[in-house]
Structure formats: structure tokens, C-alpha cells
């Protein structure tokens, strides 16, 4: 399984990948500094139903230099 989404890599971003039951939850959050008009907050939440043949303990997530979140897992044997 491979999922690629834009999740920026700057230090003020929070990225989380969690497995809850048979779902993979991905969260990216950025709270930027206050500007002239106000404060900006950007948040991305995605939930993916995992296929039944995914070996959950092998699930790995990697964030590339371009901000792409890559999630891989092996199939059950």
C-alpha cells in the first residue's frame, strides 16, 4: 500500500500517523504565527480503511524532503 499526500516538513508542522482498529489516520497540522489580520491554522485529516491483507506491524511512514508522506506495509502471508 502506498499513500502520498502533501504534508509540509517545516518545524512548525505536526504530523501524525496512527492505526486505530482497521483504519489508518493521518493528521498534518500547522499553526502559523500571528499576522496583521490574525492567526492562521491549517489542518489536514484523512482516514483510510486498511485492506484486510495488510500486516499492520510492518506499517511504516516516511516524510520526504518535498513534504510527501509515504506509507508502506507488507501483505500478510
FIDREN-187015 format. One record per residue: chain; residue in three letters; x, y, z of N, C-alpha, C in turn. Coordinates in nm, 4 decimals. Example, Ala and Ser with C-alpha at 12.3 -4.5 7.8 and 13.67 -1.06 7.14 Angstrom:
% residues 2
<A ALA <1.3190 -0.5690 0.7800> <1.2300 -0.4500 0.7800> <1.3200 -0.3300 0.7800>>
<A SER <1.2850 -0.2250 0.7080> <1.3670 -0.1060 0.7140> <1.2900 0.0030 0.7870>>
***
This chain:
% residues 77
<A UNK <0.0851 -0.1168 0.0000> <0.0000 0.0000 0.0000> <0.0892 0.1226 0.0000>>
<A UNK <0.0569 0.2207 -0.0803> <0.1337 0.3446 -0.0834> <0.0362 0.4605 -0.0908>>
<A UNK <0.0515 0.5534 0.0019> <-0.0324 0.6732 0.0055> <0.0617 0.7918 0.0018>>
<A UNK <0.0390 0.8856 -0.0869> <0.1250 1.0032 -0.0945> <0.0382 1.1279 -0.0878>>
<A UNK <0.0623 1.2093 0.0108> <-0.0109 1.3348 0.0300> <0.0897 1.4417 0.0693>>
<A UNK <0.0611 1.5661 0.0376> <0.1487 1.6755 0.0756> <0.1343 1.7123 0.2215>>
<A UNK <0.2377 1.6914 0.2994> <0.2430 1.7318 0.4399> <0.3740 1.8066 0.4570>>
<A UNK <0.3715 1.9377 0.4640> <0.4954 2.0148 0.4708> <0.5865 1.9700 0.5842>>
<A UNK <0.7160 1.9936 0.5643> <0.8166 1.9406 0.6564> <0.8749 2.0445 0.7506>>
<A UNK <0.8243 2.1648 0.7507> <0.8825 2.2687 0.8352> <0.8624 2.2365 0.9825>>
<A UNK <0.9461 2.2952 1.0664> <0.9457 2.2651 1.2090> <0.8145 2.2989 1.2789>>
<A UNK <0.7387 2.3938 1.2264> <0.6155 2.4325 1.2949> <0.4961 2.3458 1.2534>>
<A UNK <0.5230 2.2348 1.1874> <0.4183 2.1416 1.1481> <0.4192 2.0207 1.2403>>
<A UNK <0.3006 1.9649 1.2627> <0.2856 1.8436 1.3416> <0.2250 1.7381 1.2499>>
<A UNK <0.2890 1.6252 1.2382> <0.2405 1.5168 1.1537> <0.2216 1.3921 1.2383>>
<A UNK <0.1097 1.3248 1.2220> <0.0835 1.2031 1.2982> <0.0215 1.0977 1.2078>>
<A UNK <0.0688 0.9761 1.2211> <0.0138 0.8611 1.1505> <-0.0186 0.7569 1.2571>>
<A UNK <-0.1460 0.7176 1.2652> <-0.1882 0.6214 1.3673> <-0.2801 0.5170 1.3056>>
<A UNK <-0.2712 0.3960 1.3583> <-0.3649 0.2905 1.3209> <-0.4629 0.2745 1.4361>>
<A UNK <-0.5899 0.2905 1.4053> <-0.6955 0.2732 1.5050> <-0.7942 0.1720 1.4472>>
<A UNK <-0.7973 0.0539 1.5081> <-0.8815 -0.0529 1.4554> <-0.8325 -0.0935 1.3180>>
<A UNK <-0.9208 -0.0872 1.2187> <-0.8818 -0.1214 1.0817> <-0.8688 0.0030 0.9938>>
<A UNK <-0.8428 0.1182 1.0568> <-0.8260 0.2438 0.9836> <-0.6889 0.3054 1.0097>>
<A UNK <-0.6342 0.3661 0.9056> <-0.5102 0.4418 0.9150> <-0.5486 0.5889 0.9169>>
<A UNK <-0.5126 0.6597 1.0215> <-0.5452 0.8015 1.0343> <-0.4193 0.8847 1.0169>>
<A UNK <-0.4284 0.9864 0.9313> <-0.3163 1.0754 0.9025> <-0.3591 1.2170 0.9377>>
<A UNK <-0.2755 1.2865 1.0150> <-0.3064 1.4241 1.0543> <-0.1828 1.5111 1.0347>>
<A UNK <-0.2000 1.6222 0.9667> <-0.0958 1.7235 0.9498> <-0.1535 1.8553 1.0004>>
<A UNK <-0.0809 1.9230 1.0859> <-0.1301 2.0458 1.1475> <-0.0221 2.1521 1.1442>>
<A UNK <-0.0605 2.2732 1.1057> <0.0307 2.3872 1.1097> <-0.0409 2.5043 1.1726>>
<A UNK <0.0191 2.5573 1.2749> <-0.0309 2.6803 1.3357> <0.0749 2.7866 1.3104>>
<A UNK <0.0432 2.8793 1.2213> <0.1413 2.9815 1.1867> <0.1346 3.0972 1.2854>>
<A UNK <0.2347 3.1799 1.2782> <0.2429 3.2953 1.3680> <0.1365 3.3982 1.3314>>
<A UNK <0.1065 3.4815 1.4272> <0.0061 3.5853 1.4046> <0.0562 3.6866 1.3025>>
<A UNK <-0.0341 3.7271 1.2151> <-0.0031 3.8284 1.1165> <-0.0784 3.9561 1.1480>>
<A UNK <-0.0864 4.0454 1.0502> <-0.1565 4.1724 1.0698> <-0.3063 4.1504 1.0913>>
<A UNK <-0.3615 4.0535 1.0208> <-0.5056 4.0298 1.0267> <-0.5421 3.9326 1.1383>>
<A UNK <-0.4600 3.8368 1.1625> <-0.4910 3.7367 1.2647> <-0.3998 3.6166 1.2548>>
<A UNK <-0.4459 3.5084 1.3103> <-0.3684 3.3858 1.3182> <-0.4193 3.2865 1.2139>>
<A UNK <-0.3288 3.2073 1.1570> <-0.3662 3.1091 1.0568> <-0.3392 2.9689 1.1087>>
<A UNK <-0.4341 2.8790 1.0863> <-0.4180 2.7392 1.1247> <-0.4602 2.6539 1.0059>>
<A UNK <-0.3754 2.5599 0.9676> <-0.4073 2.4685 0.8581> <-0.4007 2.3261 0.9108>>
<A UNK <-0.5019 2.2476 0.8765> <-0.5074 2.1110 0.9262> <-0.5621 2.0182 0.8184>>
<A UNK <-0.4974 1.9034 0.8031> <-0.5423 1.8006 0.7102> <-0.5641 1.6740 0.7914>>
<A UNK <-0.6815 1.6158 0.7814> <-0.7127 1.4883 0.8463> <-0.7646 1.3928 0.7402>>
<A UNK <-0.7063 1.2751 0.7348> <-0.7519 1.1724 0.6414> <-0.7610 1.0395 0.7157>>
<A UNK <-0.8582 0.9601 0.6783> <-0.8739 0.8266 0.7347> <-0.8897 0.7287 0.6191>>
<A UNK <-0.8121 0.6212 0.6219> <-0.8146 0.5202 0.5168> <-0.8456 0.3849 0.5790>>
<A UNK <-0.9407 0.3133 0.5220> <-0.9687 0.1778 0.5692> <-0.8579 0.0878 0.5167>>
<A UNK <-0.7931 0.0172 0.6076> <-0.6847 -0.0719 0.5686> <-0.7412 -0.1989 0.5049>>
<A UNK <-0.6812 -0.2436 0.3950> <-0.7234 -0.3715 0.3374> <-0.7000 -0.4844 0.4379>>
<A UNK <-0.7796 -0.5876 0.4301> <-0.7700 -0.6969 0.5276> <-0.6390 -0.7742 0.5181>>
<A UNK <-0.5674 -0.7628 0.4053> <-0.4419 -0.8365 0.3904> <-0.3179 -0.7557 0.4304>>
<A UNK <-0.3355 -0.6404 0.4951> <-0.2217 -0.5589 0.5394> <-0.1688 -0.6123 0.6723>>
<A UNK <-0.0370 -0.6304 0.6787> <0.0298 -0.6724 0.8020> <0.0622 -0.5453 0.8813>>
<A UNK <-0.0273 -0.5064 0.9711> <-0.0195 -0.3778 1.0416> <0.1145 -0.3545 1.1126>>
<A UNK <0.1755 -0.4537 1.1799> <0.3038 -0.4274 1.2469> <0.4164 -0.3846 1.1520>>
<A UNK <0.4024 -0.4100 1.0211> <0.5066 -0.3707 0.9255> <0.4829 -0.2318 0.8670>>
<A UNK <0.3767 -0.1653 0.9083> <0.3432 -0.0337 0.8550> <0.4499 0.0687 0.8928>>
<A UNK <0.4971 0.1438 0.7927> <0.5997 0.2465 0.8146> <0.5584 0.3738 0.7426>>
<A UNK <0.5919 0.4877 0.8016> <0.5646 0.6157 0.7363> <0.6945 0.6938 0.7244>>
<A UNK <0.7094 0.7629 0.6114> <0.8277 0.8434 0.5837> <0.7829 0.9755 0.5235>>
<A UNK <0.8444 1.0838 0.5656> <0.8163 1.2155 0.5106> <0.9342 1.2563 0.4238>>
<A UNK <0.9101 1.2809 0.2943> <1.0180 1.3168 0.2027> <1.0552 1.4638 0.2189>>
<A UNK <1.1659 1.5023 0.1581> <1.2125 1.6414 0.1626> <1.1117 1.7362 0.0977>>
<A UNK <1.0318 1.6856 0.0034> <0.9304 1.7678 -0.0632> <0.7990 1.7715 0.0136>>
<A UNK <0.7929 1.7032 0.1278> <0.6724 1.7065 0.2091> <0.5696 1.6011 0.1739>>
<A UNK <0.6094 1.4967 0.1002> <0.5173 1.3881 0.0682> <0.5265 1.2814 0.1759>>
<A UNK <0.4131 1.2449 0.2276> <0.4055 1.1404 0.3281> <0.3863 1.0079 0.2563>>
<A UNK <0.4807 0.9157 0.2740> <0.4747 0.7852 0.2093> <0.4542 0.6799 0.3174>>
<A UNK <0.3498 0.6016 0.3017> <0.3159 0.4979 0.3984> <0.3213 0.3638 0.3271>>
<A UNK <0.3988 0.2709 0.3828> <0.4118 0.1386 0.3228> <0.3844 0.0315 0.4276>>
<A UNK <0.3409 -0.0846 0.3799> <0.3188 -0.2001 0.4677> <0.3253 -0.3260 0.3831>>
<A UNK <0.3654 -0.4348 0.4464> <0.3684 -0.5638 0.3782> <0.2295 -0.6269 0.3805>>
<A UNK <0.2106 -0.7223 0.2888> <0.0880 -0.8018 0.2907> <0.1064 -0.9167 0.3882>>
<A UNK <-0.0041 -0.9598 0.4479> <0.0008 -1.0767 0.5356> <0.0366 -1.1989 0.4526>>
<A UNK <0.1100 -1.2904 0.5144> <0.1492 -1.4123 0.4422> <0.0509 -1.5225 0.4670>>
***
